[in-house]
Amino acid sequence: MDENDILEERQSIGGRRQIAAEANVLSLPKENVTSRSDGRSQVRRAQPNLLFIFSDEHRACSLSGEPYCDVQTTHLRRLAREGIRFGNCISNYPVCSPYRAMLLSGRWPFQTGVVDNALRLRDEEFSLGEAFRRAGYHTGYIGKWHLSAGDHEAAEFISKGPARQGFENWQVWSNTRHHFGAFTFDPDTGQIIRREGYSATLMTDAAIDFIGTHTDKPWLLVLSWGPPHPPFESAPPETMRLYDPESLQLRPNVPAELTSDLKRRLRGYYAHISALDSELGRLLDKLNQTEQVTNTVVVYTSDHGTMIGSHGYRRGKRLPFDEACKVPFLLRYPGVVPVNRTADVLLGAIDLFPSLCGLAGVPVPQHCEGMDLSDAMRGNAMRAPESAFLMHIQRTNAGGESGKQAPLFRGVTTDRFTYAIADTGRWCLYDNREDPYQIRNLVAEAAHARTVAALEELVFDWLRRAQDPFPLDAARRRRSIYAP
């Protein structure tokens, strides 16, 4: 897509969004009978179950089969073979709480007020859980919440009521950065419940119980695992043994001076992912045992990625680079979603709420800011977004112990380019087709001035739609300290 294409797409986007907003209720698929591999048949209900699994900090480039990736997974690969993979799933604001607020509310950070971590999602937001509950679903949320005010590692019990955002079955965990020390609560009394074991295993135990219990009507279960978020060294010993640090590959955009202990970190990161893969296998087995395979949409994704040395950041997110913003999105729905296919459609966090509703036949609320991309999930051709909005709103150190602070920025990614402008001036432009590891910054090259201008027009349009006060005009006038 060149600058002329970008400008032409921008002119048509308003009409597309209006059409998407007016398509409020999708027709439900008819009930039908499908055959199992063992010869028995299952009846597909009009409304499917939805198992939405998301981990914390799993970047898309750390999926099996990606270049320079040595992670070992069986069930994630199986999920990809049995469904569709979106290769351009974007965490619009790659930070825990803002992602979660976008997922659950369908609205942008400046609309919900969740502009960073440790901020509460307001009770009055009409959430994904409430939309499915009103459509007749059992609704459950298990795992990390991270949408309460204050320290999310402290006790985070939320009493019954609107603060649970429409989720009837409620098992939220706290202290989730301690992967062998997390705890949950009695959902009625708030009494702390401690169990020994790896947090993702304990959360999956609860999810398996939910799946086996709720069979009388369709259900929505959101399962939020804490790993592979640091600490990486606390991965289970049995998966740590799968990896020899010295044999692991680093990405080409990792500076040589940072490689000393990154392979040790990468070992723990991959070990967490392999452990999650085993938990995914248990969930898929439970769906098979309870004869709910053909009736259940399964999604695996993550809230954001992590750097692990790329571009000089030993860790962190809050950045416009693919390692931070691009996350897995694997989707299986037998008989509805194509198998063993990769889609290049841009799918943002802001699009998840309306798209999941569209896929399940649940009315899409008018307030949703994203697009319903359920047609693309079904493998059908549709007019897809021409860009995804990128942002970092709060001035927080994104580099962790690397000491590199991420600037406040806004940007876009398209099917070809990634562009970001910081409050201090233009920051970066990458041609992702020619430079997939985003090594050559083109932002200051005169030959790309028209492309920068066209992409800034997209940023301007996103700012307007997201009610975002970022000072774009002032930033344009500054000479960036980040440009070469």
Summary of the structure (lengths in Angstrom):
residues: 484
radius of gyration: 21.5
end to end distance: 24.2
largest distance: 67.6
contacts: 1703
relative contact order: 0.17
helix: 33%
strand: 20%
